[in-house]
């Protein structure tokens, strides 16, 4: 199985990665692994922004 390294990506890069993943015809098990990795990367990015000064002014509803 392919080892995917965590890379800091911009929001646009993450969106493009997701769109490429959706359009690919990968076997389900590989696509699931890649999607889980992308999910972790998105959660990590959100967590780092929310806990920074950039996220300080974020209005929670």
C-alpha positions as CSV (number, residue, x, y, z in Angstrom):
1,X,0.0,0.0,0.0
2,X,1.2,3.5,-0.8
3,X,2.5,5.6,2.1
4,X,1.1,9.2,1.8
5,X,3.1,11.9,3.5
6,X,1.3,14.7,5.3
7,X,2.0,17.9,3.3
8,X,0.7,21.4,4.1
9,X,-1.5,22.4,1.2
10,X,-3.5,25.5,0.5
11,X,-7.3,25.3,0.5
12,X,-7.3,25.4,-3.3
13,X,-4.7,22.6,-3.5
14,X,-6.9,20.5,-1.1
15,X,-10.0,21.1,-3.3
16,X,-8.1,20.2,-6.4
17,X,-6.7,17.0,-4.8
18,X,-10.3,16.1,-3.8
19,X,-11.7,16.7,-7.3
20,X,-8.9,14.6,-8.8
21,X,-9.6,11.9,-6.3
22,X,-13.3,11.9,-7.2
23,X,-12.6,11.8,-10.9
24,X,-10.0,9.0,-10.6
25,X,-10.9,5.4,-11.1
26,X,-8.9,4.1,-8.2
27,X,-9.8,0.9,-6.4
28,X,-12.1,1.6,-3.5
29,X,-9.6,0.7,-0.8
30,X,-6.9,3.1,-2.3
31,X,-9.5,5.9,-2.8
32,X,-10.7,5.5,0.8
33,X,-7.1,5.7,2.1
34,X,-6.4,8.8,0.1
35,X,-9.7,10.4,1.2
36,X,-8.9,9.7,4.9
37,X,-5.5,11.3,4.5
38,X,-7.0,14.4,2.8
39,X,-9.6,14.6,5.6
40,X,-6.8,14.5,8.2
41,X,-5.0,17.2,6.3
42,X,-8.1,19.4,6.2
43,X,-8.7,18.9,9.9
44,X,-5.1,19.8,10.7
45,X,-5.2,22.9,8.6
46,X,-8.5,24.1,10.2
47,X,-7.2,23.3,13.7
48,X,-4.0,25.4,13.1
49,X,-6.0,28.4,11.8
50,X,-8.7,28.3,14.5
51,X,-6.0,28.3,17.2
52,X,-4.1,31.2,15.6
53,X,-4.7,34.9,15.4
54,X,-6.2,34.4,12.0
55,X,-9.0,32.4,13.6
56,X,-9.4,34.6,16.6
57,X,-12.1,36.7,14.9
58,X,-13.9,33.7,13.5
59,X,-17.6,34.2,14.4
60,X,-19.1,31.0,15.8
61,X,-22.8,30.5,15.2
